[in-house]
Amino acid sequence: MRSYSLTLAVAAAAAYLQYAVLPRLITADFTPDLALATVVYVALAAGGVGAVVFGFALGLAGDLLGWGPVGVSALVGTVAAAVTGRLRVHLYEYSLLVPVILAALAAVLKQLMSFVLVALGPAPVAFGWSVLGRLLLAGATTGLAGFPLFFLYWRLIPPRRR
């Protein structure tokens, strides 16, 4: 019961930081996706259906609280939790670099999906170096900000042994 309440508290703190504090401190291009990083860590630490539900719920909260196409955060959170939970058995050897890399990849996927949805709209959009730079910047900032965050999570919610 303690781990569920602690996970819920961590999720609430991550959502609050992501959607209330960081937009006031950092410009949109440099904002790390801490909610998505939290989903990746919980999926690596716990795995299973609970992590997928957690990813969907935190992503849906992000869609309702943030800007952008509705449904992208929920879809990416669900997919990231499912893939990360599935890969957990094969590659998670209690290293902090694994969640950092997976969170960065999930952030790039989220930015790419947002761009595709905007590009499908009526306004013409060009894919160029600026879009590619924003995709890589989203992954880099999420990975760099995720590293100390994962260390904190490691202390609060230790990974289950296989």
N, C-alpha and C positions, 0 to 999 in steps of 0.2 A: 504494500500500500504506500509505503514511503517513496518508492521509486516513481509511482504514478503521480503522486502529488508534486514531487520534485520536478518531474518532466513537465507537468502542466505549468508550474511556476516558471521554469526555464522558457517554455514556449510563450507565455504571456510577457515575460521580460524581453525576449527576442522580438516579438511583434511590436511591443511598445518602442523599443529602440529603433527598429526598422522604419516604422511609419509615423512616429511622433518626434523622436529626438534627432535622428540622423538627417532628415530633410532640412532641418533648421541649421545644422552645423556644416553640412557638406553639400556641394553642388550635385546635381542629378547624375552627372557623368562619373563622379568618383564615389558614389554611394555603394558600399558593399551590400550584398543581399544576405544579411544575417539570419533572416527567417529561413531561407533556403539552406544555409549552412547548418542551421539547427536541425532541419529535417534530415539532412545527410548524416549528421552525427547520431541522431536518435535511431535512424535506420541501421547504422553500423553497430551501435551499442546494443540495441534490443532486437531488431529484425522482426519479421513476421507481419501478420495482418495489422496489428496495432500500429506499426510504423507507417504503413500505407495510409491508414485512416488518419494518423497524425499528420502526414504530409498533405493529404487532401484538406484537412481542417485548417491547418496553418496557411496553406496556399489560398483557400477560400477567404480566410480572414484578410490576407494580403490583397486579394482582389477587391474586397469590399471597403478596405481602408485606404488603398493606394490608388494610383493613377494607372492608366493603361487599359488594354483590352481585358474585359472581364472573362475569366476562365483560364487565362494563361498561367497564372501563379498556381491555381488549383491543379491544373493538368501537369505542370512541371513538377510540383511538389509530390504528386501521386506517382508519377513516373520515376522521379529521382529516388523516392523511398522504396519503390518496388525493385528497381534495378540495383540500388545500393544494398538492400536487404538480401537480394539474391546473390550478389557478389561477395557479401559478407563472409560466407563460408569459405570462399576460395582465396581471398586476398587480404583479409584483415588480420594482420599479425601484430596488433597493438602498437601501431606506429601512427604518429600524428600526421605524417605526410599523406597517408591514404585518404583521410577525410578532406584534407586541404585540396588535393587534386580532384577528387570527386565533386566537391562543392564548386570549385572553379569551372569544371565541365558543365555542371548543372546550371550555373549562372550564364555561361555562354549559350547553352541551349535555350534558356528563358529569353535572353535578348534576341536570339535568332528567331524564335517563334513570334515574339512581339513584332520584329521587323517584317516577317512574312505576312502577318495579319494586317499590318499597316500598308504594306505593298499591294495587298489584294484589294484595298479600298479604291475609291474613285480617283484620288489624287495621284499623279505620276510620282514615282519614287525611284531614284537611281541607286544602285548598289555600287559602292566604290570603296576607296581606302578609308574614308571617314567612318563608314559603317563597320568595316572590318576592324578598325581601330577601337571603336566603341565595344564591339564584341569581345575583343581581347582585353580591353580595359576592365570590362565587367568581370571577366574571369580572374584577372590579376588582383583586383581590389577585393573580391570576395575571398580569394585564396589567402591573401596577405592578412586581411582582417580576421579570417577564420582561424588562423594559426593560434593566436592567444585565446580566442574564444573556445577552440577545441581543447586547449590545455585546461581551461576553467571547467568545461563540461566533463573532461576526463576525471577531474577531482570530485565533481558533484554527482555525476551519473556514470559510474565506472562500467565498462563493457562487460557483458556476460561472458563467461567462459563457454567454449563450445562443448 
